[in-house]
């Protein structure tokens, strides 16, 4: 079976990591209120989601680069 077909379904652990990462980024964003002081809510949402997409992409790349025998 093709490796990409096996990995097409995202495991629950990976989706939990994405949720934890998303909450952590929001927590850090609320602590960094000085940096967001002169920004509108839309700009803050853009920055937070951009940071989340970058880190989620890194996690996804690391997941895809792990050998399949290590996942079981």
N, C-alpha and C positions, 0 to 999 in steps of 0.2 A: 504494500500500500504506500502511496506517496506520502512523504513527510508533511507536505503542506496540507493535505487533506486531514491528517490526524490533528493538526494544530488549528484547524479552522474554527473549532468550537473553543471559546475562551473558558478556561477553568474558573471555578468559583473563587479560588485563592487569588487569582490575578485580578478579578473584578473587585475583590475586597481590598487589595492593595491600591487600586485606583480610587476607591472610595476614601480610604484612609489618607491617601495623598491629597485628594481634593479638599477634605476637611482640614488637613494640616496647612495647606496653602492659604485657605481662608483664615485660619487662626493667625498665621504669620502676617497676613495682610491687615488684619484688625490691629495687630500690635504695632505695625509700621504706620501709624496714623499721621506722623509728621511727613512722611513721604507722599501720602495721599491727600494732604491738607488742601491744596488748591485744585484738586481734580474733581470732575463731575462723577456721578455714579456710573455712568456709561463708560468712562475712561477707566475707572477702577475695575469694573467687570471685565473690560478688555484685557487689562494687565494680568488680573488673576487667572483668567481663562487661558491666556497665552502661556503663562508660567506652567499651568497645569498641563497643557498640551505638550510642552517641551519635556517635562518630567515623565508624563505618561508615555510619550514616544520613546524615551530612553528605557523605561521599564519594559515596554513592548519589544524593543529591539533586543534587549538582554534576554527576554524570554524566548524569542525566536532563534537566538544564537545558541541556546543551550541544547546539547544533544538530547534526543528523545529518550534514550535509555536512562538518563538521569532524572527524568520527570516521573517515572513510575516507582 
